């Protein structure tokens, strides 16, 4: 989408402009761009990989949201941020990825308060493992694509089921959707037994489900 002479921000601005020209406005903006990373910090060979993740996972939501905001205020519309359960807790071997998702959730939680009196709703989605290409295309510590998934893909939620749950949350103009019981329990356990949540996270990553 972005040529060598066009910045990511400019590309997002043009995308929103073309959308408004074609449809007359913006009612809902879904921020779903993402790239994964599977590596411990001591395995990272080039720290530029962290910048790449932040540009896609964090700024890739900030830019389109900023340009779409005037139109969303007119329509009293909705912003959806497809984040991750990794944005709510630490995940071993996913430090670079989790950091971008923490930033994304912090941005949209703040934006929700800013837009409270303007009628624009903000919905944050926090999926767990979902069958998708994100892990096969995730980056390793050397910045190269993994090409294989560390997760038991057949045992996790399908993309279709994930999409259905997102649509339901959008229809309800829900504040936050944590998709699994494990994730919802983990949020509360983190307040009273954070060390236990660390162990659960480590075990889940090892098992890949």
TORBA-748377 format. One line per 2 residues: number of its first residue (from 0); their letters; for each residue x, y, z of C-alpha. Coordinates in steps of 0.001 Angstrom, whole numbers. Example, Ala and Ser with C-alpha at 12.3 -4.5 7.8 and 13.67 -1.06 7.14 Angstrom:
2
0> as> 12300,-4500,7800; 13670,-1060,7140 .
This chain:
209
0> xx> 0,0,0; 2873,2371,744 .
2> xx> 5338,3275,-2004; 8923,4315,-1396 .
4> xx> 7988,7990,-1675; 4814,7834,435 .
6> xx> 4835,7634,4233; 2537,5320,6162 .
8> xx> 656,8335,7523; 116,9780,4043 .
10> xx> -1090,6425,2741; -3640,6255,5564 .
12> xx> -4814,9793,4854; -5368,8948,1188 .
14> xx> -7197,5746,2106; -9643,7607,4339 .
16> xx> -10150,10307,1693; -10957,7702,-971 .
18> xx> -13368,5991,1408; -15227,9230,2100 .
20> xx> -15360,10009,-1635; -16796,6570,-2387 .
22> xx> -19267,6218,493; -19896,9761,1696 .
24> xx> -18498,9266,5170; -17198,6796,7735 .
26> xx> -19488,5038,10209; -17126,2364,11558 .
28> xx> -13346,2058,11496; -11889,-1387,12222 .
30> xx> -8143,-1381,12973; -6984,-4925,12281 .
32> xx> -3476,-4619,10821; -943,-6679,12704 .
34> xx> 2360,-8505,12577; 3670,-10995,15120 .
36> xx> 7030,-11683,16683; 8187,-14837,18451 .
38> xx> 11518,-14328,20200; 12994,-13769,23625 .
40> xx> 14815,-10478,24031; 18167,-12253,24318 .
42> xx> 17482,-13855,20908; 16953,-10550,19085 .
44> xx> 19846,-9760,16734; 18574,-6465,15324 .
46> xx> 16537,-4088,17503; 15022,-2516,14385 .
48> xx> 12507,-5359,14473; 10873,-3653,17473 .
50> xx> 10417,-469,15452; 8854,-2447,12595 .
52> xx> 6317,-4032,14950; 5461,-692,16509 .
54> xx> 4887,916,13116; 2428,-1792,12088 .
56> xx> 668,-2753,15320; 526,632,17037 .
58> xx> 954,3417,14484; -990,1319,11994 .
60> xx> -3998,1991,14242; -3155,5562,15238 .
62> xx> -2826,6969,11710; -6145,5804,10205 .
64> xx> -7974,6637,13423; -6634,10182,13384 .
66> xx> -7648,10814,9779; -11053,9138,10150 .
68> xx> -11927,10873,13413; -13599,14021,11972 .
70> xx> -15873,11817,9875; -16617,9472,12776 .
72> xx> -17580,12450,14928; -20070,13546,12266 .
74> xx> -21637,10085,12109; -21310,9453,15865 .
76> xx> -19714,6239,14752; -17523,3523,16202 .
78> xx> -13834,2684,16342; -12800,-946,16738 .
80> xx> -9269,-1932,17731; -8428,-5600,17224 .
82> xx> -5696,-6026,19817; -4738,-9164,21726 .
84> xx> -4836,-10764,25141; -1091,-10061,25036 .
86> xx> -2016,-6389,25368; -3410,-7042,28839 .
88> xx> -625,-9143,30329; 2988,-10125,29792 .
90> xx> 3689,-13066,27479; 7093,-14818,27485 .
92> xx> 8700,-15014,24072; 6352,-12302,22804 .
94> xx> 7815,-9229,24514; 8070,-7179,21303 .
96> xx> 4555,-8087,20195; 3002,-7645,23650 .
98> xx> 4559,-4188,24002; 2874,-2974,20800 .
100> xx> -484,-4316,21936; -122,-2676,25358 .
102> xx> 521,613,23547; -2487,69,21290 .
104> xx> -4860,-627,24186; -3525,2344,26156 .
106> xx> -4138,4607,23159; -7708,3471,22589 .
108> xx> -8619,3453,26288; -7476,7075,26444 .
110> xx> -9266,7946,23210; -12502,6483,24568 .
112> xx> -12469,9034,27384; -11628,11876,24985 .
114> xx> -14597,10981,22782; -17069,10326,25579 .
116> xx> -19133,13460,24894; -18880,13261,21088 .
118> xx> -20893,10088,20638; -18065,8032,19147 .
120> xx> -17760,4610,20757; -14485,2715,21099 .
122> xx> -14473,-1079,21201; -11275,-2976,22030 .
124> xx> -11051,-6649,21063; -8653,-8951,22926 .
126> xx> -8558,-12361,21209; -6534,-15307,22435 .
128> xx> -4998,-17718,19896; -6918,-17613,16585 .
130> xx> -6307,-19663,13447; -4614,-17219,11085 .
132> xx> -1445,-16570,9130; -67,-14088,11691 .
134> xx> 2104,-16667,13457; 3397,-18251,10234 .
136> xx> 4431,-14778,9104; 5688,-13678,12515 .
138> xx> 9230,-12402,12834; 12002,-14260,14611 .
140> xx> 14833,-12691,16582; 16851,-12114,13424 .
142> xx> 13984,-10244,11755; 13233,-13088,9339 .
144> xx> 9808,-14687,8896; 9252,-17873,10916 .
146> xx> 7231,-19646,8143; 5807,-22111,10679 .
148> xx> 3411,-21685,13576; 4390,-22506,17178 .
150> xx> 685,-22955,18000; -1543,-26025,17565 .
152> xx> -3704,-24253,14997; -6335,-27003,14804 .
154> xx> -7058,-26645,18540; -7673,-22872,18678 .
156> xx> -10541,-20601,17637; -11270,-20261,13928 .
158> xx> -11037,-16882,12225; -14737,-17155,11336 .
160> xx> -15770,-17604,14965; -13506,-14743,15997 .
162> xx> -15150,-12500,13379; -18642,-13426,14584 .
164> xx> -17755,-12459,18146; -16258,-9187,17000 .
166> xx> -19426,-8319,15074; -21575,-9051,18143 .
168> xx> -19371,-6795,20269; -19663,-4068,17638 .
170> xx> -23448,-4363,17542; -23546,-3971,21317 .
172> xx> -21031,-1116,21112; -19138,-3033,23774 .
174> xx> -16209,-1419,25580; -13909,-4469,25756 .
176> xx> -14261,-8023,24491; -11957,-10606,26072 .
178> xx> -12770,-13697,24059; -11912,-16578,26380 .
180> xx> -12797,-17576,29910; -9084,-18046,30598 .
182> xx> -8475,-14448,29549; -11309,-13062,31675 .
184> xx> -10184,-15007,34731; -6603,-13949,34132 .
186> xx> -7535,-10262,34330; -8885,-10719,37860 .
188> xx> -6200,-13159,38987; -3567,-10636,37978 .
190> xx> -4847,-8337,40723; -4594,-10920,43501 .
192> xx> -2087,-13507,42258; 131,-11977,39545 .
194> xx> 2825,-14636,39885; 228,-17315,39134 .
196> xx> -774,-15482,35949; 2899,-15408,34907 .
198> xx> 3087,-19193,35295; -158,-19724,33378 .
200> xx> 1082,-17509,30545; 4373,-19389,30337 .
202> xx> 2599,-22752,30301; 117,-21656,27614 .
204> xx> 2936,-20513,25345; 4812,-23782,25824 .
206> xx> 1699,-25781,24964; 764,-23542,22051 .
208> x> -2904,-23329,22993 .
